[in-house]
Amino acid sequence: MVIPFSKTLHAVHLPFMRRACELSLLSNSHTAPNPMVGAVLVHNGTIIGEGRHMRFGAAHAEVEAIRSCQTPSVLPESTLYVTLEPCNHHGKTPPCTDLILDSRISRVVVACTDPHDLVGGSGLQRLVDAGVEVVLGVLESECTEANRRFFTFHRERRPHVVLKWAESADGFVAPASPGPYWLSSAHSRQLVHRWRTEEAAVLVGAGTVLADNPHLGARWYAGRQPIRVLVEHPPMLNGDYQILRDEGKLIRIETNPKMPLHAQIGVILEQLHQHSVLSVLVEAGPGLQKAFIESGLWDEIRVFTSPKTLSAGLSAPILPVNAYLWESQSIGGDQLRLYRAAVQMRP
């Protein structure tokens, strides 16, 4: 049977699962569309092996942890801690449950079950059926938070959506005059480049391309380059724009000008889901941001507020009523506020 986590098990399991969660975060979303997973092997209260899923197609965390163990003879008396249910199907790699059973590991402690259709509890059941003691729910909230993009993708059948914009102290995102204009500080812009490495894709509308001609790459932060997504309506954008000539994958999505834009957000996200886009950072103008908000299909909102004032121009989107403040901090003179949807519970 699967043993649910309880307070009596707290002191025994918590430190090792916390270490496994720390390992998973080192992957910085490079595993997409797979989840970020960490694993720790423990024998008599001592860590004897560690591993993480480093990138898509590479060995899974359980495999890396078992391979790293220098004393395989003690594996049958050891406990494996893993942040997500071990897989039980053939994908890019063989099932992790096979290796766990072949190694004769006697206990597996898991943070949360895998929402993927091909797993969904079958990995835990395979281990239980083979006589392995399974403990479930250790640091469940923390590990679910670390893999929130993966959980949204499989539970909601769409990418995890992060809306981002910068606004002036008096509530405008751009001045009335055309052309690029930086509201946020250099420190804030560098942070945005880091965010681009953490999400699978960056999305803009044709209006943003015409006004700002953005690269959308992570030039100021080392990491994976995101897929670029261009939302446009006929006639399709044409010309010497950086988004059209830069290297890297570009997904172009055509909208119907006869339909309200907010009514088409679900279709846009469905297309990105078909492309296996795990998450998307929306850096579009206020019209497209507003459409995402009106559709209700968003998960996070990140707003930089600059000390600058504009007096007139394009008004910033209005935060939805179900947005609650998750975190606030100062970045290079700007105020950064992070919001989540109220239906989500903070761990």
ChimeraX attribute file (.defattr): number of C-alpha atoms within 10 A of each C-alpha:
attribute: neighborCount
match mode: 1-to-1
recipient: residues
	/A:1	13
	/A:2	16
	/A:3	11
	/A:4	13
	/A:5	19
	/A:6	11
	/A:7	8
	/A:8	8
	/A:9	12
	/A:10	12
	/A:11	9
	/A:12	11
	/A:13	18
	/A:14	14
	/A:15	13
	/A:16	24
	/A:17	26
	/A:18	21
	/A:19	18
	/A:20	27
	/A:21	27
	/A:22	18
	/A:23	22
	/A:24	28
	/A:25	19
	/A:26	15
	/A:27	19
	/A:28	18
	/A:29	27
	/A:30	22
	/A:31	19
	/A:32	21
	/A:33	18
	/A:34	19
	/A:35	25
	/A:36	31
	/A:37	29
	/A:38	31
	/A:39	31
	/A:40	30
	/A:41	26
	/A:42	19
	/A:43	16
	/A:44	10
	/A:45	12
	/A:46	10
	/A:47	16
	/A:48	21
	/A:49	21
	/A:50	25
	/A:51	25
	/A:52	28
	/A:53	27
	/A:54	23
	/A:55	18
	/A:56	16
	/A:57	14
	/A:58	14
	/A:59	17
	/A:60	28
	/A:61	27
	/A:62	30
	/A:63	22
	/A:64	20
	/A:65	22
	/A:66	24
	/A:67	13
	/A:68	16
	/A:69	19
	/A:70	10
	/A:71	11
	/A:72	14
	/A:73	11
	/A:74	16
	/A:75	21
	/A:76	16
	/A:77	13
	/A:78	22
	/A:79	24
	/A:80	27
	/A:81	30
	/A:82	33
	/A:83	38
	/A:84	29
	/A:85	25
	/A:86	28
	/A:87	26
	/A:88	21
	/A:89	16
	/A:90	10
	/A:91	10
	/A:92	11
	/A:93	13
	/A:94	15
	/A:95	17
	/A:96	21
	/A:97	21
	/A:98	17
	/A:99	14
	/A:100	22
	/A:101	16
	/A:102	10
	/A:103	15
	/A:104	18
	/A:105	21
	/A:106	19
	/A:107	21
	/A:108	23
	/A:109	27
	/A:110	27
	/A:111	25
	/A:112	22
	/A:113	21
	/A:114	23
	/A:115	17
	/A:116	15
	/A:117	10
	/A:118	14
	/A:119	16
	/A:120	15
	/A:121	18
	/A:122	19
	/A:123	21
	/A:124	26
	/A:125	16
	/A:126	17
	/A:127	24
	/A:128	16
	/A:129	10
	/A:130	11
	/A:131	14
	/A:132	20
	/A:133	18
	/A:134	21
	/A:135	22
	/A:136	22
	/A:137	18
	/A:138	27
	/A:139	21
	/A:140	19
	/A:141	15
	/A:142	18
	/A:143	28
	/A:144	20
	/A:145	14
	/A:146	21
	/A:147	19
	/A:148	18
	/A:149	28
	/A:150	26
	/A:151	21
	/A:152	18
	/A:153	21
	/A:154	17
	/A:155	12
	/A:156	12
	/A:157	15
	/A:158	27
	/A:159	32
	/A:160	26
	/A:161	24
	/A:162	24
	/A:163	23
	/A:164	18
	/A:165	21
	/A:166	25
	/A:167	25
	/A:168	22
	/A:169	18
	/A:170	16
	/A:171	21
	/A:172	24
	/A:173	27
	/A:174	23
	/A:175	19
	/A:176	13
	/A:177	10
	/A:178	11
	/A:179	11
	/A:180	14
	/A:181	12
	/A:182	13
	/A:183	25
	/A:184	24
	/A:185	18
	/A:186	14
	/A:187	12
	/A:188	21
	/A:189	18
	/A:190	15
	/A:191	15
	/A:192	21
	/A:193	19
	/A:194	19
	/A:195	19
	/A:196	24
	/A:197	23
	/A:198	22
	/A:199	26
	/A:200	26
	/A:201	26
	/A:202	24
	/A:203	23
	/A:204	22
	/A:205	22
	/A:206	17
	/A:207	17
	/A:208	18
	/A:209	19
	/A:210	15
	/A:211	13
	/A:212	15
	/A:213	17
	/A:214	14
	/A:215	15
	/A:216	22
	/A:217	22
	/A:218	20
	/A:219	14
	/A:220	12
	/A:221	16
	/A:222	10
	/A:223	17
	/A:224	17
	/A:225	22
	/A:226	25
	/A:227	20
	/A:228	23
	/A:229	22
	/A:230	22
	/A:231	20
	/A:232	18
	/A:233	16
	/A:234	9
	/A:235	7
	/A:236	12
	/A:237	17
	/A:238	7
	/A:239	8
	/A:240	9
	/A:241	15
	/A:242	14
	/A:243	20
	/A:244	19
	/A:245	11
	/A:246	13
	/A:247	9
	/A:248	12
	/A:249	14
	/A:250	18
	/A:251	15
	/A:252	17
	/A:253	16
	/A:254	14
	/A:255	18
	/A:256	11
	/A:257	10
	/A:258	7
	/A:259	9
	/A:260	11
	/A:261	18
	/A:262	19
	/A:263	13
	/A:264	16
	/A:265	21
	/A:266	16
	/A:267	14
	/A:268	15
	/A:269	20
	/A:270	16
	/A:271	16
	/A:272	21
	/A:273	19
	/A:274	11
	/A:275	11
	/A:276	16
	/A:277	23
	/A:278	27
	/A:279	28
	/A:280	27
	/A:281	27
	/A:282	22
	/A:283	20
	/A:284	22
	/A:285	22
	/A:286	20
	/A:287	16
	/A:288	23
	/A:289	23
	/A:290	20
	/A:291	18
	/A:292	22
	/A:293	21
	/A:294	15
	/A:295	14
	/A:296	15
	/A:297	20
	/A:298	20
	/A:299	21
	/A:300	18
	/A:301	25
	/A:302	21
	/A:303	19
	/A:304	27
	/A:305	25
	/A:306	25
	/A:307	15
	/A:308	15
	/A:309	14
	/A:310	17
	/A:311	12
	/A:312	14
	/A:313	14
	/A:314	17
	/A:315	17
	/A:316	21
	/A:317	19
	/A:318	11
	/A:319	13
	/A:320	14
	/A:321	9
	/A:322	11
	/A:323	18
	/A:324	18
	/A:325	13
	/A:326	15
	/A:327	11
	/A:328	14
	/A:329	12
	/A:330	12
	/A:331	18
	/A:332	14
	/A:333	16
	/A:334	24
	/A:335	18
	/A:336	19
	/A:337	17
	/A:338	18
	/A:339	21
	/A:340	20
	/A:341	19
	/A:342	14
	/A:343	10
	/A:344	10
	/A:345	9
	/A:346	10
	/A:347	10
